């Protein structure tokens, strides 16, 4: 796929957030060291305390050799408790799930989803515009300075928001080149309502790539916008806006990506439960 190298490179730049569970009965071995800033967390990873430590982390004596099904795998009391815990967590995650189906993006964009990768496609006036993103490692780490011990019991946890890097491809009919723009959400801009006119996403790199090629060519010139003239940068942003990639689109992409990330997270928990139970 044309975008595979760029998406992998973009995802590698963002540190993978650490998922935390949300009850008070999970081993403190899974919690961050005292005094460090916590990451945004799902309910599953905020469990503290040590009540289930022996049950979840170590099989009870005499149970290590027990096999409860024909798979030949190991089944312990810890596995049983783990599976029940996952069952309860899946129910809670489905209860707070905002979108049972993926939300649509306005403007005539067609959505294609392949696992964690999604593509939005739009055709206008002899041009094909595609926007591709991957929800892996798309939740930025929290910048809060409070530790979990300092957080008030009645204080509501911040919602997890997926802000993936995304790649825009513009293909004109009867041309052999594709204009590729690598975009991302600056962490200090997302959720900032101070300036209504500010862009919530930025262009990081721009290049031309052969149309129809599965891999990008490293020998093609890539323009980095860090040292780019602001007039040229503004024209590039206007170029995208004229094709439907503007702040409204970027907001809706965040909503779509967040829904897809949560959907895939629940599916992961279900797969983990089936693996533990050997179903």
Residue pairs with C-beta under 8 A, 6 or more apart in sequence:
1 214
2 169
2 178
2 180
2 209
2 213
2 214
2 215
2 216
3 132
3 167
3 169
4 214
4 215
5 215
5 216
6 167
6 180
6 182
6 216
7 117
7 132
7 133
7 134
7 165
7 167
10 165
10 167
10 182
10 184
11 134
11 136
11 137
11 138
11 164
11 165
13 165
14 137
14 138
14 140
14 165
15 137
15 141
16 137
17 39
17 40
17 137
17 139
17 140
17 141
18 32
18 39
18 45
18 141
19 39
19 41
19 42
19 44
19 45
20 30
20 31
20 32
20 38
20 39
20 41
20 42
20 44
20 45
20 46
21 30
21 41
21 42
21 43
21 44
21 45
21 46
21 47
21 89
22 41
22 42
22 43
22 44
22 45
22 46
22 47
22 157
23 43
23 46
23 47
24 47
24 48
24 49
25 47
25 48
25 49
25 51
25 52
26 45
26 46
26 47
26 48
26 49
26 52
26 56
27 47
27 49
27 50
27 52
27 53
27 56
27 57
28 48
28 49
28 50
29 53
29 57
30 45
30 47
31 48
31 148
32 38
32 39
32 148
34 147
34 149
35 147
36 147
37 142
37 143
37 144
37 145
37 146
37 147
38 142
38 144
38 146
38 147
38 148
38 151
39 141
39 142
40 139
40 140
40 141
40 142
40 157
40 158
40 160
41 157
42 93
42 160
42 265
43 89
43 92
43 93
43 96
44 89
44 93
44 269
46 148
46 157
48 148
52 81
52 85
54 60
54 78
55 77
55 78
55 81
56 78
56 81
56 82
56 85
57 78
58 78
59 74
59 76
59 77
59 78
59 79
60 76
60 77
60 78
63 76
63 77
64 74
64 76
65 74
66 75
66 76
67 73
67 74
67 75
68 75
69 75
69 278
71 278
73 278
75 278
79 276
79 277
82 276
83 273
83 276
83 277
86 269
86 272
86 273
86 276
87 273
89 269
90 266
90 269
90 270
90 273
93 262
93 265
93 266
93 269
94 266
97 262
97 263
97 266
98 259
98 262
99 259
99 262
99 263
102 111
102 113
102 256
102 259
102 260
102 263
103 252
103 255
103 256
103 259
104 111
105 111
105 120
105 249
105 252
105 253
105 256
106 248
106 252
107 122
107 244
107 249
108 122
108 124
108 244
109 120
109 121
109 122
109 131
109 244
110 120
110 121
110 122
111 118
111 119
111 120
111 256
112 118
112 119
112 120
112 121
113 119
113 260
115 264
116 134
116 135
116 136
116 260
116 264
117 132
117 133
117 134
117 135
118 132
118 133
118 134
118 135
118 256
118 257
118 260
119 130
119 131
119 132
120 130
120 131
120 132
120 253
121 128
121 129
121 130
122 128
122 129
122 130
122 243
122 244
123 129
124 243
124 244
126 172
126 173
127 170
127 171
127 172
127 173
127 243
128 169
128 170
128 171
129 168
129 169
129 170
129 171
129 243
129 244
129 245
130 168
130 169
130 171
131 166
131 167
131 168
131 169
131 245
131 253
132 166
132 167
132 169
133 164
133 165
133 166
133 167
133 253
133 257
134 164
134 165
135 162
135 164
135 257
135 260
135 261
135 264
138 162
138 163
138 164
138 165
138 257
138 261
139 160
139 161
139 162
139 163
139 261
140 161
140 163
140 187
140 190
142 158
143 187
144 158
160 258
160 261
160 262
161 190
161 191
161 254
161 258
162 254
162 257
162 258
162 260
162 261
163 185
163 187
163 190
163 254
163 257
164 185
164 253
164 257
165 182
165 183
165 184
165 185
166 183
166 184
166 201
166 253
167 180
167 181
167 182
167 183
168 180
168 181
168 183
168 240
168 245
169 178
169 179
169 180
169 181
170 178
170 179
170 181
170 243
171 178
171 179
171 211
175 211
176 210
176 211
177 208
177 209
177 210
177 211
178 208
178 209
178 210
178 211
179 206
179 208
180 206
180 207
180 208
180 209
180 216
181 203
181 205
181 206
181 236
181 240
182 203
182 204
182 205
182 206
183 201
183 202
183 203
183 204
183 245
184 201
184 202
184 204
185 200
185 201
185 202
185 250
185 254
186 201
186 202
189 198
189 199
189 200
189 201
189 202
190 200
190 254
192 198
192 200
199 237
199 247
199 250
200 247
200 250
200 251
201 247
201 250
202 225
203 225
203 233
203 236
203 237
203 240
204 224
204 225
205 222
205 223
205 224
205 225
206 222
206 223
206 225
206 236
207 216
207 220
207 221
207 222
207 223
208 220
208 221
209 216
209 217
209 220
210 217
225 233
225 236
240 246
